[in-house]
Amino acid sequence: MDIQLFIIQYWEDVAKQKEEALKRYFYENAYIRWHDSNEQFNVNEFIRANCDYPGNWCGKVERIECLNHTVVTVTHVYSSDASFHVVSFFEIVDNKITSLDEYWGEDGDVPQWRKEKRIGKPIQ
C-alpha cells in the first residue's frame, strides 16, 4: 500500500463527506478521539459527526510522517466560513485504521498581547 496516497485519499473523502468511502478505511472496532473536545467515537459515530457537519469543505494535507504502524499528518481543513489545522495520529494495520487521535485547532488572528509585543511574523 502506498501510505501517502491512502492518507491523501482519506482526507479528500473526509472533506467531501463521503460516508460509504469513509467506512472502508476503518476496522469495525476502531475508535476515533478528538482530544480538544474530549470525545471518543466508534466508526459509525465518527462518520455521522463528519458527514453531518454543515458546510462544503476542502482539505489539503501539508505533512505526512510515518513510523512503523503510526502515521502523523498535518492537514488544513477549510470552508468559506471556517479554517482549521488538524494534527492526526493514525494507527494503521493491514491497510486499515485501528485508531485515530486528532487535535483540531481553529485558525485565527494573533492574540492582541503578542501583537503589542511585536514578536513573531506570519508563516506565509
Residue frames relative to the residue before (quaternion, step in Angstrom):
aa qw qx qy qz dx dy dz
M 1.0000 0.0000 0.0000 0.0000 0.00 0.00 0.00
D 0.3421 -0.6919 0.5973 0.2179 3.54 -1.05 0.80
I 0.3247 -0.8021 0.4700 0.1745 3.57 -0.14 1.32
Q 0.6409 0.5233 -0.3433 0.4444 3.60 0.97 -0.73
L 0.6475 0.5001 -0.3147 0.4812 3.58 0.98 -0.80
F 0.6092 0.5560 -0.3321 0.4577 3.59 1.03 -0.85
I 0.7003 0.4725 -0.2649 0.4648 3.57 0.84 -1.03
I 0.6588 0.5018 -0.3193 0.4607 3.60 0.87 -0.85
Q 0.6635 0.4859 -0.3081 0.4783 3.59 0.96 -0.84
Y 0.5982 0.5596 -0.3570 0.4490 3.60 1.03 -0.77
W 0.7083 0.4596 -0.2758 0.4593 3.59 0.78 -1.01
E 0.5999 0.5359 -0.3661 0.4679 3.60 1.08 -0.58
D 0.6761 0.4828 -0.2889 0.4757 3.59 0.96 -0.85
V 0.5959 0.5374 -0.3573 0.4780 3.60 1.11 -0.62
A 0.6920 0.4858 -0.2845 0.4519 3.58 0.77 -1.04
K 0.7210 0.4232 -0.2426 0.4921 3.58 0.99 -0.81
Q 0.3611 -0.7768 0.4471 0.2575 3.57 1.38 0.02
K 0.2448 0.7886 -0.5128 0.2348 3.56 0.93 1.01
E 0.3113 -0.8135 0.4663 0.1547 3.53 0.06 1.36
E 0.7132 0.4530 -0.2784 0.4567 3.61 0.67 -1.02
A 0.6439 0.5157 -0.3269 0.4611 3.59 0.97 -0.77
L 0.6520 0.5382 -0.3250 0.4238 3.60 0.92 -0.86
K 0.5992 0.5829 -0.3618 0.4127 3.60 1.01 -0.73
R 0.6704 0.5400 -0.2990 0.4118 3.58 1.01 -0.78
Y 0.6146 0.5761 -0.3486 0.4109 3.61 1.18 -0.35
F 0.7619 0.4173 -0.1667 0.4665 3.57 1.13 -0.69
Y 0.4563 -0.5720 0.5912 0.3393 3.49 -1.34 0.41
E 0.6356 -0.5698 0.3693 0.3674 3.57 -1.09 0.70
N 0.7632 0.3647 -0.1939 0.4969 3.60 0.99 -0.81
A 0.3390 0.7445 -0.5061 0.2731 3.61 1.21 0.37
Y 0.1785 -0.7563 0.6143 0.1371 3.54 -1.29 0.37
I 0.2133 -0.7532 0.6156 0.0907 3.50 -1.25 0.65
R 0.0948 -0.8027 0.5882 0.0252 3.58 -0.85 0.97
W 0.1382 -0.7337 0.6608 0.0765 3.53 -1.02 0.95
H 0.2691 -0.8312 0.4684 0.1313 3.54 -0.01 1.32
D 0.6429 0.5490 -0.3408 0.4112 3.61 0.98 -0.73
S 0.7564 0.2900 -0.1961 0.5526 3.63 1.17 -0.44
N 0.4290 -0.7430 0.4292 0.2822 3.59 1.31 0.27
E 0.4706 0.6567 -0.4500 0.3805 3.57 0.87 1.03
Q 0.0940 -0.7472 0.6535 0.0760 3.52 -1.20 0.70
F 0.1290 -0.8024 0.5823 0.0203 3.54 -0.94 1.00
N 0.3602 -0.6172 0.6221 0.3199 3.52 -1.29 0.34
V 0.7389 -0.4274 0.2581 0.4525 3.60 -1.23 0.16
N 0.6832 0.4890 -0.3018 0.4507 3.60 0.82 -0.93
E 0.6450 0.5084 -0.3234 0.4700 3.59 0.99 -0.77
F 0.6390 0.5287 -0.3205 0.4577 3.57 0.97 -0.86
I 0.6626 0.4968 -0.3086 0.4679 3.57 0.89 -0.90
R 0.6285 0.5177 -0.3358 0.4735 3.61 1.00 -0.75
A 0.6641 0.5042 -0.3078 0.4583 3.59 0.85 -0.97
N 0.6889 0.4713 -0.2840 0.4719 3.59 0.95 -0.84
C 0.7512 0.4312 -0.2364 0.4402 3.58 0.70 -1.05
D 0.6844 0.4656 -0.2881 0.4814 3.60 1.15 -0.49
Y 0.4723 0.6665 -0.4545 0.3552 3.59 1.25 -0.15
P 0.4416 -0.7363 0.4381 0.2663 3.61 -0.68 1.01
G 0.6885 0.4974 -0.3692 0.3770 3.53 -1.26 0.51
N 0.4139 -0.6476 0.5758 0.2788 3.50 -1.41 0.14
W 0.1431 -0.8486 0.5093 -0.0051 3.53 -0.57 1.23
C 0.1594 -0.7276 0.6584 0.1084 3.50 -1.35 0.49
G 0.0646 -0.7976 0.5976 0.0508 3.55 -1.21 0.39
K 0.0606 -0.7788 0.6237 0.0288 3.52 -1.16 0.67
V 0.3239 -0.7321 0.5685 0.1897 3.56 -0.67 1.12
E 0.2115 -0.8115 0.5381 0.0844 3.56 -0.66 1.13
R 0.8039 0.0119 0.0231 0.5942 3.58 1.16 -0.54
I 0.0437 -0.7628 0.6451 0.0129 3.54 -1.14 0.79
E 0.0063 -0.7727 0.6343 -0.0222 3.56 -0.92 0.99
C 0.1317 -0.8069 0.5748 0.0344 3.58 -0.86 0.99
L 0.0786 0.7621 -0.6390 0.0678 3.54 -1.08 0.86
N 0.8063 -0.1600 0.0408 0.5679 3.56 -0.27 1.31
H 0.8157 -0.1907 0.1640 0.5209 3.60 -0.64 -1.11
T 0.6220 0.5413 -0.3371 0.4544 3.60 1.27 -0.03
V 0.0581 -0.7624 0.6444 0.0118 3.53 -0.99 0.96
V 0.1308 -0.7756 0.6152 0.0524 3.57 -0.86 1.01
T 0.0349 -0.7974 0.6024 0.0054 3.55 -0.92 0.95
V 0.1782 -0.6916 0.6823 0.1563 3.48 -1.40 0.43
T 0.0140 0.8245 -0.5599 0.0802 3.56 -0.61 1.15
H 0.2900 -0.7122 0.6148 0.1753 3.54 -1.09 0.81
V 0.0366 -0.7809 0.6229 -0.0302 3.58 -0.66 1.18
Y 0.1190 0.8270 -0.5303 0.1437 3.57 -0.63 1.09
S 0.1367 -0.7276 0.6636 0.1076 3.50 -1.40 0.37
S 0.6995 -0.4243 0.3269 0.4732 3.57 -1.23 -0.23
D 0.7419 0.4247 -0.2071 0.4758 3.60 1.23 -0.48
A 0.8155 0.1391 -0.0271 0.5612 3.60 1.14 -0.50
S 0.1027 -0.7792 0.6164 0.0479 3.53 -1.27 0.49
F 0.0243 -0.7983 0.6004 -0.0408 3.55 -0.91 1.01
H 0.1700 -0.6954 0.6741 0.1820 3.50 -1.38 0.32
V 0.0834 -0.8038 0.5890 0.0048 3.54 -0.90 0.96
V 0.1945 -0.7306 0.6454 0.1087 3.52 -1.08 0.91
S 0.0590 -0.8226 0.5644 -0.0353 3.55 -0.67 1.16
F 0.1735 -0.7514 0.6318 0.0781 3.53 -1.10 0.87
F 0.1041 -0.8027 0.5872 0.0029 3.55 -0.38 1.31
E 0.1463 -0.7018 0.6842 0.1338 3.54 -1.15 0.71
I 0.0213 -0.8166 0.5741 -0.0565 3.56 -0.58 1.21
V 0.0159 0.7767 -0.6271 0.0570 3.54 -0.84 1.09
D 0.8466 -0.0215 -0.0244 0.5313 3.57 -0.85 1.00
N 0.7106 -0.5170 0.2439 0.4101 3.54 0.87 1.10
K 0.6799 0.3989 -0.3184 0.5265 3.59 1.15 0.58
I 0.4985 -0.6539 0.4902 0.2891 3.54 -1.18 0.70
T 0.2134 -0.7739 0.5854 0.1133 3.57 -0.87 1.02
S 0.7825 -0.0641 0.0345 0.6184 3.58 1.17 -0.59
L 0.0955 -0.7760 0.6230 0.0241 3.51 -1.25 0.61
D 0.0619 -0.7769 0.6266 0.0012 3.56 -0.73 1.13
E 0.0275 -0.8311 0.5542 -0.0362 3.56 -0.70 1.13
Y 0.1573 -0.7460 0.6442 0.0617 3.49 -1.28 0.72
W 0.1119 -0.8183 0.5637 0.0075 3.56 -0.38 1.30
G 0.0316 -0.7825 0.6218 0.0090 3.54 -1.00 0.87
E 0.3635 -0.7240 0.5435 0.2199 3.55 -0.84 0.97
D 0.4209 -0.6957 0.5227 0.2560 3.56 -0.87 0.96
G 0.1237 0.8064 -0.5679 0.1091 3.57 -0.96 0.82
D 0.6996 -0.4568 0.3560 0.4186 3.50 -1.36 -0.14
V 0.6004 -0.5220 0.4653 0.3880 3.51 -1.32 0.37
P 0.4993 -0.6507 0.4673 0.3300 3.62 -0.89 0.83
Q 0.6345 -0.5787 0.3724 0.3519 3.54 -1.09 0.79
W 0.6490 0.5380 -0.3418 0.4153 3.60 0.88 -0.84
R 0.6715 0.4632 -0.3111 0.4876 3.61 1.06 -0.64
K 0.5792 0.5570 -0.3754 0.4619 3.58 1.09 -0.60
E 0.6651 0.5146 -0.2969 0.4525 3.58 0.94 -0.93
K 0.6769 0.4725 -0.2955 0.4809 3.61 1.07 -0.61
R 0.2781 -0.7978 0.4869 0.2218 3.58 1.32 -0.28
I 0.4160 0.6659 -0.4987 0.3672 3.51 0.85 1.09
G 0.7646 0.3458 -0.2660 0.4744 3.55 -1.18 0.54
K 0.1129 -0.7579 0.6369 0.0850 3.51 -1.36 0.19
P 0.6483 -0.5264 0.3638 0.4127 3.61 -1.18 0.40
I 0.5134 -0.6311 0.4875 0.3171 3.56 -1.09 0.73
Q 0.7959 0.1265 -0.0450 0.5903 3.57 0.97 -0.89
